[in-house]
Amino acid sequence: MSQEGYDPLQRAEAVRRLVTREVNGVEQRLYYRFRADRWYGGIATGDVIGCDLSCGFCWSWRFRDNISLGKFMTPQQAFNAIYSIAKSKGFTQVRLSGAEPTISRRHLLDLIELFDERGITFVLETNGLLIGNDPSYAKDLAAHPNVVVRVSFKGTNAEEFHRLTGARAEFFELQFRAIESLVSAGLEPGREVYAAAMIGFSDDNSIRDFVRRLASIDERLADVDWEYVILYRHVEEQLRRLGLRPRRAVTPDNIPVSMI
């Protein structure tokens, strides 16, 4: 396997030192905003800064790595901000978005526990790399009754993963390992843990092979949440710079666009 590209695990550690800090034994994380969002039928969202990948199709690349935009918050402060949105809108689900939530492990687990106590579902959207690299992370997550883990694959195979993220291709396997570890830890496939995948750059054969591999872990994982490139203007600009042309895309209003 080619060694071209960066090591996302090393990047995760470097980023963690920038976007987290410990104060009085509590891990704080950089956030840049809190909002109500339409996804999942309505969800309260905290947007964090700092990711271990640099995806070419990322909608939040202007904020993802800009630590000057962020404000350090404790789990309790983040909970208060997110919960107030959920309560005012009548949402029963919350999440972190904008970057990679799992980088701040202690902060994330403490935050999930606060929502445990309110009986609110915490949807963990993650690329799964850190979970796949450390099975104990999956066990810590599975200990929470309100958590749902959505592992978002960056492409359907190792070559796509490298092309879309710039990371070394072999790290694609950690995303499958995350799914396996979460299932082994006790999360129910298809309901408490499931796969999403960016297929904006994938051909049909790659998609079929990807689904077969998930089904080999558990047939319930074959129902994948497919992701498409969202053609925000700044995303289109970045795709042009990187020489990436999607096969499938949608407008910000979720209208399909033919790219071929």
N, C-alpha and C positions, 0 to 999 in steps of 0.2 A: 504494500500500500504506500502511496506517495506520502512523503513527509512535508510536502509543500503546505504552507499555511501556518497559523498560530495554534497554540495549545489553549483551548478555552478554559481548562481547569486552572492553569497558571494565570490566565487573564482574570478569572473569577476571584482569585485571591488578591490580585493587585487592585481590582475594582473594589472589593470588600473593604480594603484599608482606606479607600477614599470616601465611600458612601455610608459607612457605619462608624460608630464610635461607642465606647462604653463610658457611661457616667453613673457612678454609684451602683455599679453592678448590673445596670440595665443597658441593653443594646438599643441604640437609636439608629434610625435609617433616614436617609435623605428622601423627602417627598417634594414634588413640585406643584401638585394640585389635587383636589378632591372634587368629584362630580357625580351626577346621576347619569346613567347611560342606558341605551335602549336594548343592549344585548341581553340574552337570556330572559327576555320578556320584562326587563327592568332590573337594574342592578346598581348598587352604590359602589363607587370605585375610588381607590386611592392610587395615584400615579407616582411611581417611584423612579429614582434615577440610578443608573448603573446596570450594565448587562455584560455577560460573558461572551456574547456573540455580536457580530456586526452584520446583520442581515441586509442584503441589498434592497429588499422590498419593505423594510421597516417604516411604519408610518410615524414613529416617534423619534427618528434619528436626530432631529434638531434638539431634543430635550434629553435623550437617553444618556448622553455622556457629559452634559453640561452641568457640572456640580455647582457652578455659581448661581444656578436658578433654584437650587434646593434649599429646604429647611429641615434640619434635624428634628425628628419627632420620636418620642417614646412610643412603645406599643399602646399605652393608655391614651396618649394624645391622638394617635392615628385612629384608634378605636372610636374616640369621641367624635372625630370629624366624619368618619365613614358612617357610624351608627346614626348620627343626626340626619344625614341624608336619607338613609334607609327608612328611618322612622317617619320623616316628613313625607316621603313618597310612597310609603306602604310597601317597600321592597322587603323580600324575605331572603335575599341573596346579596353577598358582598364579594369583592375581589380586590387584588392589587394588579396593576397593569402598567404599561409604559416602558417597562424594562424587565429584569429577571428577579422575581421575588425571593427565590431560594438563596440568593447570595447572602442575605442577612438571616441566617438560620435561627438564631435565638430570638431575634425580633419577630420573625414570622411566626414561630411556634407560640410565643407569648401572645401575639395578636390573635391567632386562631383560637387560643384558649379563652380569650375575652368574649369572642363571639359564641363559643361553646355555651357559655353561661347564659346567653340570651336566646339560644336555640335557633340562631340564624346560620344558614348554610354559607360556608366559605368556599368559594370556587378558586382553587389554586391553578392559575394558568402558568405553565412552566415549560421550558424546553427540555427539562428532565435530566440534564447532564450531571448536575451535582447529586441528584437522587440516584441515578444510575451508577455513579462512581462510589457511592457509599450506601449500602443496604440499610444501615441504621437510620438513615434519614427517612426512608420509606416507613420504617417501624414507628418512628416518632410521629409522622403524619397520620398513620393509620390508628394511632391511639386516640385521635380526636373524632368524636361521633358525627361532627357536622361538616367534615371536610370532603370535598369532591375535587379530584385531581384531574386536570385536563392537560395531558402531555402533548405539546404542539411540536410535531416533527417538522424540521426545516428541509423539506423535500422528501422524496420517497425512497431514496437510496443514497449511498455514500458519496457518489459523484455529484449528485445534485446538492447535497449538504455542503460539500466543499465549494461548489460554484456559487451558491447563494449566500454563504456566510463568510467565506474566506478561511475558515478553520480547517484543520487537517481532517481528511476524509474519515479516518478510522474512528473519530469521536462520534460519528453518527450512531455507532452501535450502542453507545450509552443511553440513547433514547429508548431503544427496545429494552435494555437492561432495567431502565426505570420502571417501565410497565410491568416487567416480570417481578421486580422487587416489591412493587406496590400490591400486586395481586398476591404474592407470597405472604405479605404482611397482613393480609386479610381484607383489603378493599375489594368490593364486588365489581368484577369486570362489566363494563358497559353502563354502570350506574354510578359507582363511587370512584372509578378510575376509567378513563377512556382516552382514545387517541384522537388528535386533530392532526391535519397535515396540510402544508402549503403545496398545492398542486398546480399553481399558476404556471409552472415551468416544466410540468411532467407530461410524458406521453402516456397513452392508455395502457401499454404493456407494463410500464413501471408502476402505475397505479394498481393494476391487478396483482402484480407480484407483492406489492406492499400489503395489500389487504390479505392475501394468502398467508403472509408471514404473521400478521397480527392474529389471524384465525388459528394458526398453529399454536399460539399461546392459550387462547380461549376463543371459541366461536363468537362469543358476545362482543368481542373487540372488533369484529369485522364491520360494525356500524360506525364509520369514521365521520368525524366532523370536518368536512372539507373546507379548506381556506383558499381564498383567491386574492390576488393582488388588488388592493384598493387604490384606485388611481387618483389620489390626492395630487395636487400639482407638485408639491415638494417630493412626493414619491416618484412621479414621472421624471423629475429632474435628476434624481439620484440614479434611477434605472438607466437613463441615457448616459450618465457619467461612467457607469460601470459596464456598459455594453450589454445589459440584460434586457431581453425582450420576452415578456410573458406570453404564454399560449392562452391563458384564461385570466380575465380580470373583471372587476366590477367598478362602477362609479361610486363615489361616496354615498349615493342614495341606493346602493345595492342593485343597480341595473347592470346586467351582464353586458360585456363588451367583447366582440370578436377581435382577437389580436393576430390571427393567422391570415 
